[in-house]
Amino acid sequence: MPDAAQLRFQALNAALKAAGEATRLRILALLAEAELTVSDLTDILRQSQPRISRHLKLLAEAGLVERFREGSWAFFRLAERGGSAALARALLSRLDGADAIVARDRERLGEVRAARAETAQAYFRAHAAEWDRIRRLHVADAAVEAAMRDVLAERAFRSLLDLGTGTGRVLELFAGQIERGLGIDLSLDMLAIARARLDRAGLRHCSVRHGDIYDLGLAKDSFDVVIIHQVLHFLDDGARAVREAARVLRPGGRLLIVDFAPHDLEFLREEHAHRRLGFADEAVTAWLRAAGLDMVMHNSLAPDAGSEGKIAVSLWLARDPRILVAEPNVREVA
């Protein structure tokens, strides 16, 4: 039986022709780093939009890249399955990362990412005080929080890491069940609000700190539970954030992701710095599995009829498959 990564002559020829052009090879290298739009690639490669679109069309037809639409935006990424995807990765593995052309493109990619991050930070600075109020666009907070409690009620846990902690509400929600809680956020304005919330509640065992969700600076195997609550839709690279979250999970630890289901409220992207308009179950599940976690459950909550909410909220729970040599001495939770 032929290997799944093998290609017929015509398909291999087409893939090699598509990759065998300077700009298209540069595009493949960039898409191996991040999911990008035509506009992103135009900024990085300094070529016209029609030219970039033409290159992407040829790469997609050859099965080397995938295209997916979110509202009025189209994102591109390196193909993940099939012989053409394997060929793309094999070619890129031979590319010298220190090459001047590759290094320059990566530097410009960094500039694009920095600009996006600044846009998000500007939004957070402008809206920090009304963050909780903006959440009324989706399923009621009470319903989401009840669902979060339910999915983590299987067993007690001692330590919690909340990524993109925002106002610190998730730490407050689970404070009575844990011995140690840590919230990480990139926004200094949000951290100020979170600290004030925790101080008011007298939660001395919970703290927040400034940090990067992509590079936490925390030791491996540090937390029983990690939560990423309403954060992924702001990020440029959700898969990378999930991998970093999985890295700090203890053996048997659990990762809970809470975010929007797919929707078409385009103004959230333009007015509120949302990078993604929700996530399909398959996309997040693929990220969790690629991070080495076992899927436990996925659930979606629809807004109540007649409420202000227009967006469903999804929850994904995954577990680190490693087995603890000895379970921690976890106190009983009332």
ABEGO torsion letter per residue (X at the ends): XBBAABBBAAAAAAAAAAAABAAAAAAAAAAAABBBBAAAAAAAAGBBAAAAAAAAAAAAAAGABBBBBBEABBBBBBBABEAAAAAAAAAAAABBAABAAAAAAAAAAAAAAAAAAAAAAAAAAAAAAAAAAAAAABBBAAAAAAAAAAAAAABBBABBBBBGAEAGAAAAAAAAABABBBBBBABAAAAAAAAAAAAAAGBAABBBBBBBAABAGBBBGABABBBBBGAAAABABAAAAAAAAAAABBBGBBBBBBBBBBBABAAAAAAAGBABBEBBAAAAAAAAAAAGBBBABBBBBBBBBGBABABBBBBBBBBBABBBABBBBBBBBX
